[in-house]
Amino acid sequence: MLIHRVLSAIVLIPIVAAAVYFGGLWFFALVIVAALLATYEFLTIVRRKEYRPSSLLGMSLTMLLMASGLCPHEPVASFALAAVSMLTLVWELLKGNIPGSLESWALTIAGPLYIGGLARHFVMLRALPDGMYWIGFAFLTTWLCDSAAFFVGSWIGKHSFFQRISPHKTTEGAMAGLVVGTLGAALLGLVLHIPLYLGIPLGLLISLAATFGDLSESLIKRQVGVKDSSNLIPGHGGALDRIDSLLFTVTVVYYFALWAPKAFPGLGL
């Protein structure tokens, strides 16, 4: 399992790094592919509970939400949500009043809103001034937190952390993730000219977001009785398993990057 994780990381990290560096359509293409794969996985695993969300409409909503990240000041996201809400209800209406229609309609919207609605922040963050550095900061801090939680939890973890949701996660691992993620963000923040009085709370916030982003996806999988969202990436599971923490952390960093220069005018990368 560990060797598979390492080999997959060796392949994926250069691809992600290149897309982050070049930005533009290269980065957008990578993110939208990941978001569409994750949405497809979500809509697939919930069918284990005999719900029947529409993959076509759900993935269309994800695409529209992702496109709205390219023009965040335009009402694309509002239009997408309104249009798909109506279309999915009409679709369930045409199928007749069959059992599970309400749940299928809700899941068709909920999955893309969770994945596409958060993943659009990848695009918006990269488009900011110094967006490449902000994205790198978010990714590295998240990976430090996740890696520390995984390795410490695997080596010395004994006490369960949210056992009913993710029984293999431990309190020791979660605390290690919070500590390493917070300190890592503080040090990386110094490189980006983020002072410690902002870097430390930001690192703690990112680490908490990473932890609960991961647990949120675990809750979804626990509800439908699966271990991984798919077997797409050896040792890592599916696309959703890979981006679950990042969906939360990149969103946090995006709004920090918008807020901090206004609250602290002297702050700059």
N, C-alpha and C positions, 0 to 999 in steps of 0.2 A: 504493500500500500504506500509506504513512504517513498520508495524508489519511483513509483508511478507519479506521485505528487511532484517529486523533484524534476523528473524528466518532462512532465507537462509544463512546469514552470519555466524550464530552460527554453522550451519552444515558444511559449506564450509571451514571456516578458519582453523579448526583443520586438515582437509584433506590436505590443501595446506601447512600448517606448517610442518606436518609430512613428506610430499614429499620433501620439501625444506631441511629438516634436514637430511633425509637419502640419498638424492641425487641419483646419479647413475641411474639405470633403473627405480627406483620408480619415480623419478622426471621426467625423460624422458617420461615415460608412461603417467603421468598426463598432461604434456605439449602437447604431440602429440594428446591425446584424445581431449583436448581443441581446438587445432589448426584444427583438422579434423572436429569437430563439427562446429567451426566458419566458415570454408571453405564451408561446406555443407549448412550452413545458408546463406552465401553470394550467392552461386550459386542458391539457392532456391528463394531468394527474388528478384533477378534480372530477374527471369522468369516472374514476374508480368508485365514487360514491353515487354513480348513476345520474349525475347531473349532465346536462347536455348544452353547455355554452357554445356559442357560435365562434369557431376559430377564425372564420373569414372576417366577421364584424369585429371581433376582439383584436385581431392583429391589425386591422385597418385603423382602429382607434389608437393603438400604440404608434403606428406610423404617423398619424396626424398629430399626436401629442409630441412625438419626436421632432416632426417638422416645425412645430411651434417654437421649439428651442432655437431655431435659426432666426426667428423673427419674434422675440418675446413680447414686443410692444404691440403686436397685432393680435386680434381676437381669434387666432386659429384654434387655440386650446378650447375656448368656450364653444366655438362652432362644432369642433370635433365631439365634445362631450354631449352637446345637445343633439346633434345629428345621430350619433350612435345610440343614445338613450331612446330616441324615438324609433329608430330602425329595428333595434333589438326587441322592443315591445311589440311592434307590428309583426315581426317574425314569429314571436311566441303566440300572438293572436291568430296568425294564419295557420299555425300548427294545431290550433284548438286548445281547449282547456284541459291539457294533459297534466298528470302529476309531475311536479318539479319545475313547472314553467317559470314560477316566480324566482326560484333559486337559480335556474339557468340564465335568466335575464340578468339577475344581479351579478353573477359571476362573470358573465361576458363583459360587464363594465368594470367590475372590481379589479380583476387581474390586470388589464391594461392601465387602469388608473394608478394602481400600485406600482407597476413596472415602468410604463411609458411616462406617467406623470412625474415620477422621480428621476428617471433616466434622462429626461430632457435637460436636467440641471448639469449633466456632463457637458452638453453642447454649450449651454449658456455660460458655464464657468470657463471653458476653454476660449470662448469669444471675448472674455474680459481682457482689459490691458494686463499684461503679464499672466495671462490665463494658463500658459504652459507651466509656469512655476506653481500656480495654485493647484492645478490638476496633479502635478507631481507630488506636491505637499500632501494632498488628500490621499492619493494612492499609497504613498510610502508610509504615512501614519497608520492607515487602515491595515496595511500588510504587517507592519510591526506589531500592532495590537493583536491581529488574528494569529500571527505566527507564535507570539509569546503565549497566548492562551492555549494554542494547540500543543506546543511542545511541553510547557510546564504542566498542563493538564494531563498529558500522556505519561510524563515521567513521575510526577509526585502527587497528582490529583487524587484525593480520597473522598472529598465531600461533594455531593451532588449539587448542581446549580440549576434550578428550574427542572427538577427531575421529571415531572410529568410532561414536559415539552421536549427536552433534549437530554435524555438520561446519561449520555456520555460526556457531557460538559460538567466541569467541576468548578467549585468556588475558587480553588487555588489557581486554576487556569484563568478564570475571569479576572481575578485580582492582578495576576501577572500581566494580562492584556491591558488593564487600565493603567498600571504603573508604567509599563514599557511604552505604551501608546502616548501617554501624557508626556513623559520625559523625551521621547523621540520627537514629538511635535514641538516641544519647547526648544530643543536643539536645532531642529530644522527651521523653526521660526526665526532663530537668530540669523541664519544664513539669508533668510528672506527679509531681514530687518523688522521682524515682528518682536517687540520687546517681551521679556519674560512675563510681565504682568498681564499680557494678553495671550502669549503662547501657552502658558500653563493651563488656564481655564479653557482655552480653545482645544488643547490636546485632550483634556479630560472630557470635554463635550464630544469630540470626535470619537474617543474610545468608547464612551457610553453609547453613541450612535452606532458604532460598529457592532458592539455587543448585542444591542437590541434589534438591530437590523438582521443579524444572523438568527437570533431567537424568533423573530417574527416569521421568517421563512420556515423555521423549524416547526412553529405552531401550525402553519398551513400543511406541511408534510405530515405532521402528527394527526391532523384532522382527517386526512385521506389515507393514511396508513402506508406511506412510502418512506424509504430512507434517503434517496436522492431524487432530485427533480428529473434527472435522466442519467444516462451513462455516456454522455457526449465526451467528457474530458476524463481520461484515465486518472484515477486517484483523487479526483476533485468533484465528480458527479456531473451535473449539468451546468448550463449557462447561468441559470438562476442561483444555483449554489455558489457560483463564483462571484456574482455581483450583488448578492443580498446585502452584505455589509456596506458596500460602496454606494448603493442606492441611498442609504441614509447619510453616510458621511459626506459624500460629494454635495448633497443638498445643504447640509450644515455649513460646509466651507463656502459654498456659493453665497449664502446670505451673510456670512461673516465678511466675505470679500466686498460685498456691497455696503455693509453697515460700517465696518471699521474705519475706512478713510473719511467717512462723513462725521463719525463720532470723534475721531482723532485726526484732525487735518494734517498733522505732521507725519502721519504714518505713510510709508511708501516702500515698495519693493526696490 
